[in-house]
Amino acid sequence: MRVYNFAAGPSTLPLNVLEEAKKEFLDFGGTGMSVTEISHRDKAYMAVVSEAENLVRELLKVPEDYCVIFVQGGASTQFAAVPLNLMHNGVADYIVTGNFAKKAWQEGKLYGTANKIGDSSDRTYTYIPNVHKLSYTEGADYVHITSNNTIFGSRYSEFPDCKAPLVADMSSEIFSRETDVSKFGVIYAGAQKNLAPAGVTIVIAKRSLIGEPLNICPTMLRWKVQDENGSLYNTPPAFSIYMANLVLRNLKANGGVKEIQRINEYKAGLLYDFIDNSPLYKNNVLPEFRSIMNVPFVTGNEELDAKFVAEAKKAGLVSLKGHRLVGGMRASIYNAMPVEGVKALIEFMKKFELENKTTV
Ligand SMILES: *Cc1c(COP(=O)(O)O)cnc(C)c1O
């Protein structure tokens, strides 16, 4: 039986996409081979990579002068690739709004001066600092942000309007809301949250910024090299790109990013409304900055939280345990989580609340 999977990543994928991949798993496009067996230089496979690239361009309205590449190593490898491709003056700004933002900043420090110009750790990352009041460094090579904080459940409601190119880790929200790509120098995202199985990371970068990586930049991390080779400089994560392509086709067929944003806002609205009106559950993120992808909540009683997670699992609602840094619960409600999944969660929360009223 399929469950409703609220995992933060790897995470749920659209059921029809999984079924399609299953149907053609042994014979991909009439080749008599699985997509996991075919050469990445085979025309049938190369068509997948270019279709996926074109779908990313179309769905996010990526401007012509940006590259779209598929790389390996997860978003964490991009924490190093960002400075290695962009840090010509040896200085960059970082806004630290969560655990991944902090890791990106720490990685940046390995290659130059990484100024932490904003930090919301004082209130356990439950807000985003006012982007109009930060002291951006004159001459910085870039400003790095994490647009959606997967662990703490916050996200930018407005993006910095800085002089230096804006670099965004969008791992846990890419394709979830409309994005003006032209406002960013670079966007990157690991696929396993909102797009595909783990293994592939998308990088969207303005070509004029990536022409001269630092000398020490490994060839594999040079976005320019990946761009010039159409993401086929070496063997790509072939199956993950294939799955990403199916997910993107599915997104397009269902109305694209604008439509999924509407649905995501509806789903998140249902859940936040319920939590805010509940005597038992609490979400601590400032409403303006609440993520529509990751919704952490607590009962205020650790034992009760553990009981919630265990009983939810029995009810077919799995992976609701919060990240160890936050505790409590977290419902990741990515694009592929159906409205019915969120409604089932709320029904369960209601029932649990009634049954456990006296405990708190
Ligand atoms: C999951 C995640 C990462 C880490 O991704 P990996 O692919 O595991 O390296 C980085 N940033 C954000 C925002 C994430 O959600």
The ligand as an SDF file (V2000), in Angstrom:
LIG
                    3D

 15 15  0  0  0  0  0  0  0  0999 V2000
   18.7150   19.1300    1.1840 C   0  0  0  0  0  0  0  0  0  0  0  0
   19.3080   20.4700    1.0200 C   0  0  0  0  0  0  0  0  0  0  0  0
   20.6820   20.6460    0.7800 C   0  0  0  0  0  0  0  0  0  0  0  0
   21.6520   19.4880    0.7360 C   0  0  0  0  0  0  0  0  0  0  0  0
   21.4480   18.7980   -0.4300 O   0  0  0  0  0  0  0  0  0  0  0  0
   22.3730   17.5400   -0.8110 P   0  0  0  0  0  0  0  0  0  0  0  0
   21.8680   17.2330   -2.1740 O   0  0  0  0  0  0  0  0  0  0  0  0
   22.1280   16.4890    0.1950 O   0  0  0  0  0  0  0  0  0  0  0  0
   23.7800   18.0140   -0.8200 O   0  0  0  0  0  0  0  0  0  0  0  0
   21.1540   21.9210    0.6030 C   0  0  0  0  0  0  0  0  0  0  0  0
   20.3390   22.9750    0.6570 N   0  0  0  0  0  0  0  0  0  0  0  0
   19.0170   22.8570    0.9080 C   0  0  0  0  0  0  0  0  0  0  0  0
   18.1610   24.0700    0.9610 C   0  0  0  0  0  0  0  0  0  0  0  0
   18.4710   21.5980    1.0880 C   0  0  0  0  0  0  0  0  0  0  0  0
   17.1620   21.4710    1.3330 O   0  0  0  0  0  0  0  0  0  0  0  0
  1  2  1  0
  2  3  1  0
  2 14  2  0
  3  4  1  0
  3 10  2  0
  4  5  1  0
  5  6  1  0
  6  7  2  0
  6  8  1  0
  6  9  1  0
 10 11  1  0
 11 12  2  0
 12 13  1  0
 12 14  1  0
 14 15  1  0
M  END
$$$$
